[in-house]
Amino acid sequence: MTEHRQVLQSASTITLATVISRILGYLRDQRITLLLGTSVAADSFILAFRIPNLLRRLIGEGAVSAAFIPVFTGYLGKKSKREIWEFADRAFWALFLILAPIAILGVIFSRQLIDMFTLLGANHKDWGFAVYLNRIIFPYVLFIGLAALAMGVLNSLRVFGLPASTPIIFNLTLIVFSTAIIYRPVMNWAPAGYRNPAVALAVGVLVGGALQFFMQVPALVRRGMRFRFHPSLEDPGVRSVGRLLLPAFLGAGLYQINFFINTIFAMSPKMPAGSITSLYVADRVVELVLGSFAIAISTALLPTLSQQAHEQRFPDMTATFGFALRVVSFVTLPAAAGLILLREPIVRVLFQHGRFEANSTALTLRPLLFYSLGLPAFAAVKLLVPVFYSLQDTVTPVRVAAIALGVNIAGNVIFLHWLWRSLSNGGPALATSLAAYVNIGALFVIFRRRFGRVGGWALLGSFARTFGCVFAMSVACFGMLRWVNFDSLHRYLVQAGMLAGMIAVSVGIYLLAARALGCEELEEVIGYVRNVAGARSTA
């Protein structure tokens, strides 16, 4: 129980930073949509950013941490301080020597990359602006990979606040570069045909990525890292990380890979204009929930699981996973229901400004519906995959990911060719959600066969009580939507106030129902919120 509380306490620190980052991320996305709407320039920027950002999500949110933390945790338990930091230095420079050529090749072959990801009938001449933007952004891959390794080192040392705060700097940088005082001079540097605010945003991505790495360097130096240039691929620790890295790269990134596949299918001539941006906006709304809680828990979970695995305390591992799954489900299930029911007011209030008009909102609603249906599965995958990583097993998740990836591709093909009239741009989002449920189902079966029971009856009882609370909340939310004519509210502050009121009432009813049904997770979540508030007061 003490370890469970430590996980929640660490996660609360991450959540505080993540909530601030998500708020700034929303302001960043609002600035992007305000400046670019769902125009060709917007699709070009999203496409150009998506290619290196796919690598960022695979590396920064999965592969490096999954491969590095279990090995580094082993070093912390049995090696001298000198050996620990020599291994960290060698791992850093080995990663640098891998990522630097990738960054250079990405710039050189930008045209080919864009052509590769516009293969469903789009004319590559229409994406010349995306090629230009991608050349500016792609070196970001180098900085964000090094930042991920720095985060892995600090998280292994139970330092969570600083690494979790780096996206705040990234979002602030993009917000600054989206202001006229910055983007107008930067636009003047671009060739005449490419003078657009998207150019400044692309430069902002590169600068923000560099800052995410450099702001962690002082903390690493204070703890003993010297960044001495002596890379060695023969180092046992580096070789162990290398063996885990490639399968972790694929396995941890199922959701990200699936979303990028969705981007490819969204470029089909059958899809309405602006589909790429609508999928991006819908994904960002879902990430507000996923990033603020589920990713925070999974980030805090991996070092604890790695320590339990290193000490061969497997019953404690299953108990820790079951505990985390119950708590995360208690939050994500009502969040999914709320996003489904309130998706139109949410998109209106958050994004319907400037060039993101009513038709852009309507275009976003369908993918948001289907992404929201998959939210519980996305969150569960974030929790279960680190359990395998803590055992230095990155092969099992990638095998399951390959199956789920096939489900996603098959779903996209079916929805595009036979159901596109009814699903339209929602087809890719639905395919991703179905793939996520296949992924978590297969992983859970494998996990149970290897390690035995995970408190199945307790989980089922918890889920049943949570569903009862969600039902009560949904009835109230649906009634409020029928009572409030949101279309008649034209002023932004009135819309925002009414939406906030509906969310507050819905959350209140959910919590009252949880209290009435005796949900044990309620006390854990209340303690979690108190920890977040405490972290804020001491920040």
Phi, psi and omega in degrees: 000324178298318179295323178297317179294324178296321177299313180295322180294316177296318180295328179294324176296316178297319182298318179303311179295322183291320179298316177299317180297319181292323177297313178293326176296322175297315178299322176299311181294326177296320177296319180297312181291327179295318182282325190243341181060222174245041183280177175297322178298322178295313178298323179295316180294314180299317179297313181298323180284328184296326184294302176291331180290333173299314177296322178299315181291322178294318183279307188289326184255007184206287198296310184296313179297317182297323182275326188272314188299314179301320180290315181295324177299321176298320177297319181298330183278338188218003182248160176285164181301320180297316180294324179299312186279335172295318177298316180298317178298315181294321178295321180298311184287331174296317178294321178300315182291341175276315188281328182300312177297325178298318179296318180294315180295325178298324178289314184296317185256035180300318179301315182292324178296314179296318177300320181298321184264011172234041189277352183268052170097357181278136179285125185297337178294333178288346185248024177299323178294321178296322177299314180298314181294321180297325178295326178289318190279328197301325177301345175306332180301319181297310184293320185286331175293317177294324177296324179294320178293319177301319177297319179299318178298310183294320178296323178297330177271011180065031172256109186247330188296311182296309179300322180291342182274347184298325176297337176299315180295320179300312181294320177298321179297316179293324177297316179297316181288347177271358179274152186299326183296337178260310191289333179292313175297320181295321179301327182292341177283338185283156173303155188306321183286349186242020181278098188210149177305336179300332179296314179296322178296322178296317176297321178298322177300315181295313180296317180297321178296319178297318180295327179299326176281309189294334180287345177267346185300313180303320180295322178293317180297319180298331183268356172127355181279136185244350179057037176288135185278092172213069179294143179212111176284352178270351178299130183303319180294316179297319178295323177296317177296318180298322179294330181273339193291312185296309177296326177295323179302320180276316186292317183288343187256025182304311182298317181293318179297317179299320180295323180290324173300321177301321179299320179297313181291332179292344179275359179302143176302340179287336184282147177292153177300139181090006183296323180299312181293322180296321176294321179297313181296316178299318177298320181295322178296315178296322180295335176303321179277311185299316183286327185285337185230300187296315180292324177298315179297314183294325178296316178287337186284321189299313178299322179294314178298320180297320177295317178297320178293319179299326179269002178059039176262070187292322174300324177294325178298312181295323178294320180295317178297314180300319178298312181297320181295318180296316182293316181293320178296326179298334180263317188283329180296311176293328178297318178297316179297319179295319178295322180295313185284325186253019187298321181292310176300324181296311181295320179301309185291319185282324193232344187281079180215156177057234183277355174270094190259189184301321179293329176292320176298313180300323180292333184275339189296319184293310177298327178295321177302311186284327173296321181296324177299330181269357185305312179301323179290319177303316182293317181296322177298320179300332181272321187280324180301317177300335177298316178292321180296323181298335177268009183059034175250096177258358182282316182301311179300325182286328176295315178294322179298324179297320178295312181296325177297319176298322177298318180296314181296315179298318178298317178299318180296313181297313183294325182287321187269332185240336185237015187291335179294324180269326182268329180051229183283002175276346181303311178301321180293319178295319179298321179295317180296317178298319179296323180295321178292323174298318181299308184291325179297314181293317179297320181294318178298315180296316181299316182293323179295325182280320190243002178082202187293148177240029182075049186302316181293323178295321178296315180297319177297319178296315180297320181297314179296321180296317178298323176298319178294320179296321180298314179299317179296318183294320177300315179295319181295317179297320178296320179294322178296322177291327182282322182266121175272090186295331180296335182277352180267114186256334181277138185298314183296324178294316178299313181296318179295318179295318178298315179300320179296316179296320178294317181298315179296317180298315179296318179300316179295320178299315181293321177296318177296321178297320177296317182294324182272359177070039179290117180296330183294340182302314181295323178295318180292321177298317176297322178298314179297321177296321177297320177298315179296321178294320178296323179293320183290335179262359183287000000 
